Amino acid sequence: MTEFVLVAGAKLGAWAWDEVVPELRAAGHGAHALTLSGLAEKSGTPAGQDTHVRDIVDEVERLDLRDVVLVGHSYSGIPVGQAAGRIGDRLRRVVYVDASVPADGKSFLDGWPSDEVRAAIEANDGFWASFSPEDLAEQDLDEERIARIVRGATPHPGASLTEPAVLSGSLAEQPTTYVKCLMDWPEPSEDVVELLKSECWELVEMNTGHWPMFSRPRELARILCESVG
């Protein structure tokens, strides 16, 4: 039985997968949604990049999971990609859902204009402020889902966004599915384009916005199931 470990992006917790988990379990898989330190029910606690990597590795080991598919959405692709290299033969596949991918020595905020975010973190006691409805506009989300995300989201611990990733192996050698959400941006980033040249990587496109676990949960669950054959 494949065991999916699902990690949502910045400002979100395990609750973000509430509509995906039942679909995976109905298909006969294990599904474990994980809240990273400092978020949702664990909110308010400072957490760095290594903390979030350890959160994922510890969950896999605590549950003694095998045949693991690590799923990282948005920001969480950074710790998920690192954790994938640390769980050894427990790993079956990595799935990045419209996600950033880690680069050794670089942080989530490297590689894109981030001065405004860094200033906001400094002004907000080390946390990136939660979502506003405007942040979620034009992403295939109805008013009810936007309200749900805004209500459930929490400020994100800033250190996890600014601290560098540490890779223990090549991402190109990990069996990987990259899910690109076309309404957010039609093309993968340059680093993902390069990784997709690997025979171990495949690209799947979704015609939806950046938060498909809310906008298209059933379709996303189907893609996750198909990623493991």
C-alpha positions, 0 to 999 in steps of 0.5 A, a space after each residue: 500500500 502506498 503511503 502519501 505524506 501530504 505537506 501544504 504550502 506556506 501559512 497552511 496546515 494539515 487541514 488544507 488536505 481535508 478533501 484530498 485525504 478521503 479520496 486517496 484512502 478510498 483508492 486504497 492508499 494511506 494518506 497522512 496530512 502533516 502540519 509543519 511546526 509553527 503553523 495551524 494547530 502548532 502556530 506561534 512557534 518559531 521554526 527554521 528550514 531544518 525544523 520543517 525537514 525534520 518534521 517530515 522525516 520524523 513523521 515518516 519514521 514515527 509511523 514507520 511508513 514504507 513505499 512513501 510518496 512525499 507531496 509538497 505544495 508551494 513552499 513545502 516543496 523545499 523541505 519535502 525535497 530535502 526530506 526525500 533524500 533523508 528517508 532512504 529506501 522508504 521513498 517511492 516518489 516525490 510529488 511537487 504540487 505547483 511547488 518550489 524545489 530546493 537548491 543546495 545553499 539557497 532559501 525559498 526566498 532566493 531567486 525571486 524579488 523578496 525584499 517586500 516579504 523580508 521586510 514584512 517578516 521583520 516587521 511582523 515579529 519574524 512571521 510572514 502575515 497570513 492571507 488576505 482575500 486579495 492574495 487568493 483572487 483569480 485562482 479558480 477559488 469561489 468565495 466560500 473556499 477563499 473564506 475558508 482559506 483565510 479563516 484557517 491560515 496562520 502567519 508563517 515562521 519567517 526563518 523557514 523562508 530565509 534559511 538555506 536548503 541542504 541537499 544530501 543528493 541529486 533531485 534529478 535522481 529521485 522519481 518525481 512528478 511535478 504538477 504545474 497549475 496553469 492559472 497561477 503561471 503557465 510555465 514551470 520555473 527554470 530550475 524545474 524545466 532543467 530537472 524535467 530533462 531527467 528520465 526520473 521526472 514527469 510533468 502533469 498540468 492542471 488547469 486550475 490555480 495555485 491551491 488545487 487541494 481546494 479548487 480541484 481536490 478530486 482531480 488532484 487526488 486522481 493525479 496523485 494516485 496515477 503518479 504511482 501507477 
